[in-house]
Amino acid sequence: MSWREHLNATRRLSILRCLLEVTNRTLPDAVINRALEDLGHRVERDVVRADLEQLRALDLVTIEELAKGVLEVRVTPQGARVGRGEIQVTGVALPSQA
């Protein structure tokens, strides 16, 4: 795995773990972007949205557009298992590897 792939996989894990931290397991994408910045993942919003789309394609999150440009992201049961390190999915780091 290249360094870039490792960073991308770690960022996707961080997204899942942020979602697991909130009671309803749902956050707006802007809050996720800010949380990632606080964790040291300083990337553009379009990069975060691409990660969210990849997580959706893997059935790890659902995404609902609440208003133009405002996305609500919810972790799925499968995504919660990945975020806790119970199962491994290609493209998302294991918590022990992050």
Long-range contacts (C-beta under 8 A, 24 or more apart in sequence): 6-93, 6-97, 7-41, 8-51, 8-91, 9-91, 9-92, 9-93, 9-97, 10-41, 10-93, 10-97, 10-98, 11-36, 11-41, 11-43, 11-51, 12-51, 12-54, 12-55, 12-91, 12-92, 12-93, 13-82, 13-83, 13-92, 13-93, 13-94, 13-95, 13-98, 14-39, 14-41, 14-98, 15-48, 15-51, 15-52, 15-55, 15-61, 15-73, 16-55, 16-60, 16-61, 16-75, 16-79, 16-80, 16-82, 16-83, 16-92, 17-83, 17-95, 19-61, 19-73, 19-74, 19-75, 19-79, 19-83, 20-75, 20-80, 20-83, 20-84, 24-74, 25-74, 25-75, 25-80, 26-72, 26-73, 26-74, 26-75, 27-72, 27-73, 28-66, 28-70, 28-71, 28-72, 28-73, 29-63, 29-70, 29-71, 29-72, 29-73, 30-70, 32-73, 54-91, 55-79, 55-92, 58-89, 58-91, 58-92, 60-89, 60-92
